[in-house]
Amino acid sequence: MTSTTTPASTAAAHPARWRGSARGTWAGSVITHAVLIAGAVVMVFPFVWQVLTAFKTQAEAVAVPVQVFPSRWEWAVFTEIFDVLPFAEQLRTSAIVALVRTVGQVLLCSLAAYAFARLHFRGRELLFALFLSVLMVPGQLLILPQYELMVSFGLLNTIPALILPGLFSAFGTFLLRQFFLTIPAELEEAALIDGASRLRIYWSVMLPLVRPALAALAVITMMNSWNDLLWPLVVNTDPNVMPISAGLTTLQGQFQTNYPALMAGALLASLPMLLVFLVLQRQFVQGIALTGSKG
């Protein structure tokens, strides 16, 4: 007859050891949660401070010592921001640029990733290594040649100038390639036997299987495009064509800055991205997790 050992019997046989183990587990759990809570507070604090500052007066925002809470919650600044800036036009520009960039990257990067993962051609590995080498080049080094291209095309102070440099991403190609590599080759072979073309296999078979990665790339691309600041400041000087990220910088003066208006504008500008992330949160987390564990 075989005997089974249960936690209760182990605790009865070695009470001191069991109490020590339980105490150590409890202490480790407390430390872990304390670290996570501290990290959450550090991450959330700037957003909370932004909200509080948006409802303050200018005097309260620059008061010394620091005044944490406003004496009276001022809502007028949220209408004032539409008077000092073409806020609606800038939001529309940001939305157009983010949507076109996101669709372009999802489409072009998925096509390139499918070719690198599933098609066999001479020089594939070398070409993919060259793609990855782009990730090691700082984006600031590309601003001058990209600017010269926009000048030669006559696209300064236009929305296409904001869109074109962000239509493709080496990171997006790498991310989707890792997902395509995890798909069984039998699915592709069955589609080929049925007479499907490579383009039909890509569109009808492969893309539906990598939806988590597509969602992750879409969220990352949209957030990067929405927060892009340097490139819009270089190619656009017209406030009516600026995205909201560049438009908010015009509220910063050389000698004085209207901090409540700046924080109110930043708060309104961040709401669309918060909604996008909340809607695609599950797919985004799943895509990043699976990409890190497979491939």
C-alpha positions as CSV (number, residue, x, y, z in Angstrom):
1,M,0.0,0.0,0.0
2,T,1.4,3.4,-1.0
3,S,1.1,6.3,1.4
4,T,0.2,9.8,0.3
5,T,1.6,13.0,1.9
6,T,-0.7,15.9,2.3
7,P,0.1,19.5,3.3
8,A,-1.8,18.8,6.6
9,S,0.3,15.7,7.4
10,T,3.5,17.6,6.6
11,A,2.5,20.5,8.8
12,A,1.7,18.0,11.6
13,A,5.0,16.2,11.3
14,H,7.1,19.4,11.0
15,P,5.2,22.3,12.6
16,A,8.2,24.6,12.9
17,R,9.3,24.1,9.3
18,W,5.8,24.6,8.0
19,R,5.3,27.8,9.9
20,G,8.6,29.1,8.7
21,S,7.7,28.3,5.1
22,A,4.3,29.9,5.4
23,R,5.8,33.0,7.0
24,G,8.4,33.3,4.2
25,T,5.7,33.0,1.5
26,W,3.5,35.6,3.2
27,A,6.5,38.0,3.5
28,G,7.4,37.5,-0.1
29,S,3.9,38.2,-1.2
30,V,3.7,41.4,0.9
31,I,7.0,42.6,-0.5
32,T,6.0,41.8,-4.1
33,H,2.6,43.7,-3.7
34,A,4.4,46.6,-2.0
35,V,6.8,47.0,-4.9
36,L,4.0,46.7,-7.5
37,I,1.9,49.3,-5.7
38,A,4.8,51.7,-5.4
39,G,5.5,51.2,-9.2
40,A,1.8,51.9,-9.9
41,V,1.8,55.0,-7.9
42,V,4.9,56.3,-9.7
43,M,3.3,55.6,-13.1
44,V,-0.1,57.1,-12.2
45,F,1.1,60.2,-10.3
46,P,2.0,62.3,-13.4
47,F,-1.5,61.7,-14.9
48,V,-3.2,62.6,-11.5
49,W,-1.0,65.8,-11.3
50,Q,-2.0,66.7,-14.8
51,V,-5.7,66.4,-14.0
52,L,-5.3,68.5,-10.8
53,T,-3.3,71.2,-12.6
54,A,-5.9,71.4,-15.4
55,F,-8.5,72.6,-12.8
56,K,-6.3,75.1,-11.1
57,T,-5.8,78.8,-11.8
58,Q,-2.5,80.0,-13.2
59,A,-1.6,81.4,-9.7
60,E,-2.3,78.1,-8.1
61,A,-0.4,76.2,-10.7
62,V,2.9,78.2,-10.0
63,A,2.3,78.7,-6.3
64,V,5.2,78.2,-3.9
65,P,4.9,76.1,-1.8
66,V,3.1,73.7,-4.1
67,Q,-0.6,73.7,-3.9
68,V,-1.8,70.1,-4.5
69,F,-5.5,70.6,-4.9
70,P,-7.3,73.5,-6.5
71,S,-9.3,75.8,-4.2
72,R,-12.1,75.8,-6.8
73,W,-12.5,73.4,-9.7
74,E,-12.2,75.6,-12.8
75,W,-13.9,74.2,-15.9
76,A,-13.5,77.3,-18.1
77,V,-10.0,76.3,-19.2
78,F,-11.5,73.4,-21.2
79,T,-13.3,75.9,-23.4
80,E,-10.4,78.3,-23.4
81,I,-8.2,75.8,-25.0
82,F,-10.4,75.9,-28.1
83,D,-10.0,79.7,-28.3
84,V,-6.2,79.8,-28.0
85,L,-5.6,76.9,-30.4
86,P,-7.3,75.4,-33.5
87,F,-7.8,72.4,-31.2
88,A,-10.5,70.6,-33.2
89,E,-8.5,70.9,-36.5
90,Q,-5.4,69.6,-34.7
91,L,-7.3,66.7,-33.2
92,R,-8.6,65.9,-36.7
93,T,-5.1,66.0,-38.2
94,S,-3.8,63.7,-35.4
95,A,-6.6,61.3,-36.0
96,I,-6.1,61.2,-39.8
97,V,-2.3,60.7,-39.5
98,A,-2.6,58.0,-36.8
99,L,-5.3,56.1,-38.7
100,V,-3.5,56.2,-42.1
101,R,-0.1,55.3,-40.5
102,T,-1.6,52.4,-38.6
103,V,-3.4,51.0,-41.6
104,G,-0.3,51.4,-43.7
105,Q,2.0,49.7,-41.2
106,V,-0.4,46.8,-40.6
107,L,-0.7,46.2,-44.3
108,L,2.8,46.8,-45.5
109,C,4.6,45.2,-42.5
110,S,2.3,42.1,-42.6
111,L,3.1,41.7,-46.3
112,A,6.9,42.0,-45.7
113,A,6.7,39.7,-42.6
114,Y,4.8,37.0,-44.5
115,A,7.4,37.1,-47.3
116,F,10.3,36.8,-44.8
117,A,8.6,34.0,-42.8
118,R,7.0,31.8,-45.4
119,L,8.6,32.5,-48.8
120,H,12.0,31.1,-49.8
121,F,14.1,33.2,-52.1
122,R,17.8,33.9,-52.5
123,G,19.2,36.4,-50.1
124,R,16.2,36.3,-47.7
125,E,18.2,36.1,-44.5
126,L,20.6,38.9,-45.6
127,L,17.8,41.2,-46.6
128,F,16.0,40.5,-43.3
129,A,19.2,41.3,-41.4
130,L,19.4,44.6,-43.3
131,F,15.8,45.3,-42.3
132,L,16.7,44.7,-38.6
133,S,19.7,46.9,-38.9
134,V,17.4,49.9,-39.4
135,L,16.3,49.4,-35.7
136,M,19.9,50.3,-34.6
137,V,19.8,53.7,-36.5
138,P,18.5,56.6,-34.3
139,G,15.5,58.1,-35.9
140,Q,17.0,61.6,-35.6
141,L,19.6,60.7,-38.2
142,L,16.9,60.2,-40.8
143,I,15.2,63.6,-40.2
144,L,17.4,65.6,-42.6
145,P,17.1,63.3,-45.6
146,Q,13.4,62.8,-45.0
147,Y,13.0,66.6,-44.8
148,E,14.9,67.1,-48.1
149,L,12.5,64.5,-49.7
150,M,9.5,66.4,-48.4
151,V,10.9,69.7,-49.8
152,S,11.6,68.1,-53.2
153,F,8.0,66.7,-53.3
154,G,6.5,70.1,-52.3
155,L,4.8,68.6,-49.2
156,L,5.8,70.9,-46.4
157,N,2.9,72.1,-44.3
158,T,0.7,69.2,-45.6
159,I,-0.8,66.1,-43.9
160,P,1.0,63.7,-46.3
161,A,4.4,65.0,-45.0
162,L,3.3,63.7,-41.6
163,I,2.2,60.4,-42.9
164,L,4.7,59.1,-45.5
165,P,7.8,58.5,-43.2
166,G,5.7,56.4,-40.8
167,L,4.0,54.1,-43.3
168,F,6.5,51.3,-42.7
169,S,8.3,49.9,-39.7
170,A,11.2,47.5,-39.3
171,F,9.9,46.7,-35.8
172,G,6.5,45.9,-37.1
173,T,7.9,43.5,-39.7
174,F,10.0,41.7,-37.1
175,L,7.0,41.5,-34.7
176,L,4.7,39.9,-37.3
177,R,7.4,37.7,-38.8
178,Q,7.8,36.0,-35.4
179,F,4.1,35.2,-35.4
180,F,4.0,33.9,-38.9
181,L,6.8,31.5,-38.1
182,T,4.6,29.8,-35.4
183,I,1.9,28.9,-37.9
184,P,2.0,25.3,-39.0
185,A,3.2,24.9,-42.6
186,E,0.4,22.2,-43.2
187,L,-2.2,25.0,-43.3
188,E,-0.4,26.8,-46.1
189,E,0.3,23.5,-48.0
190,A,-3.4,22.6,-47.8
191,A,-4.4,25.9,-49.3
192,L,-1.8,25.6,-52.1
193,I,-3.2,22.1,-52.9
194,D,-6.7,23.7,-53.1
195,G,-5.4,26.1,-55.7
196,A,-5.1,29.2,-53.6
197,S,-2.6,31.9,-54.6
198,R,0.0,33.2,-52.2
199,L,-1.9,36.5,-51.9
200,R,-5.1,34.6,-51.1
201,I,-3.3,32.5,-48.5
202,Y,-1.9,35.6,-46.9
203,W,-5.2,37.4,-46.8
204,S,-7.6,34.5,-45.9
205,V,-5.5,32.0,-44.0
206,M,-2.5,33.7,-42.4
207,L,-3.9,37.2,-41.3
208,P,-6.8,35.8,-39.3
209,L,-4.3,33.7,-37.4
210,V,-2.1,36.6,-36.3
211,R,-4.9,39.0,-35.2
212,P,-3.3,39.4,-31.7
213,A,0.0,40.6,-33.2
214,L,-1.9,42.9,-35.7
215,A,-3.8,44.4,-32.7
216,A,-0.5,44.9,-30.8
217,L,1.2,46.5,-33.8
218,A,-1.9,48.7,-34.4
219,V,-1.9,50.0,-30.8
220,I,1.9,50.6,-30.8
221,T,1.8,52.4,-34.1
222,M,-1.2,54.6,-33.2
223,M,0.3,55.6,-29.9
224,N,3.7,56.4,-31.5
225,S,2.0,58.4,-34.2
226,W,-0.3,60.3,-31.8
227,N,2.7,61.2,-29.5
228,D,5.1,62.1,-32.4
229,L,6.5,65.5,-31.8
230,L,9.9,66.2,-33.5
231,W,8.9,65.3,-37.0
232,P,5.7,67.4,-37.1
233,L,7.7,70.4,-35.7
234,V,10.2,70.0,-38.5
235,V,7.8,69.8,-41.5
236,N,4.8,71.8,-40.3
237,T,4.7,75.4,-39.2
238,D,1.1,76.1,-40.0
239,P,-1.0,75.6,-36.7
240,N,-4.0,74.5,-38.8
241,V,-2.1,71.5,-40.1
242,M,-0.2,70.6,-37.0
243,P,-1.1,67.5,-35.0
244,I,-2.2,68.1,-31.4
245,S,1.2,66.9,-30.1
246,A,3.0,69.8,-31.9
247,G,0.1,72.2,-31.3
248,L,0.3,72.0,-27.6
249,T,3.9,73.1,-27.6
250,T,2.8,76.5,-28.8
251,L,1.2,77.1,-25.4
252,Q,4.7,77.2,-23.9
253,G,6.0,80.7,-23.8
254,Q,9.6,82.0,-23.4
255,F,8.9,83.8,-20.2
256,Q,5.5,82.4,-19.0
257,T,3.4,79.3,-19.7
258,N,-0.3,78.9,-19.1
259,Y,0.0,75.6,-17.3
260,P,-3.7,75.0,-16.7
261,A,-4.5,75.4,-20.4
262,L,-1.5,73.2,-21.3
263,M,-2.6,70.4,-18.9
264,A,-6.2,70.7,-20.0
265,G,-5.1,70.3,-23.7
266,A,-2.8,67.4,-22.9
267,L,-5.6,65.7,-20.9
268,L,-8.1,66.1,-23.8
269,A,-5.5,64.9,-26.3
270,S,-4.7,61.8,-24.3
271,L,-8.3,60.6,-24.0
272,P,-8.6,59.1,-27.5
273,M,-5.5,56.9,-27.0
274,L,-6.8,55.7,-23.6
275,L,-10.0,54.6,-25.3
276,V,-8.1,52.8,-28.0
277,F,-5.9,51.0,-25.5
278,L,-9.0,50.0,-23.4
279,V,-10.8,48.6,-26.4
280,L,-7.7,46.6,-27.7
281,Q,-6.1,45.9,-24.3
282,R,-6.7,42.1,-24.4
283,Q,-5.4,41.7,-28.0
284,F,-2.4,44.0,-27.3
285,V,-1.3,42.1,-24.1
286,Q,-1.9,38.7,-25.8
287,G,0.1,39.7,-28.9
288,I,3.1,41.0,-26.9
289,A,3.0,37.9,-24.6
290,L,2.8,35.4,-27.5
291,T,5.5,37.2,-29.5
292,G,7.9,37.0,-26.6
293,S,7.3,33.3,-25.9
294,K,7.3,31.9,-29.5
295,G,9.3,32.2,-32.7
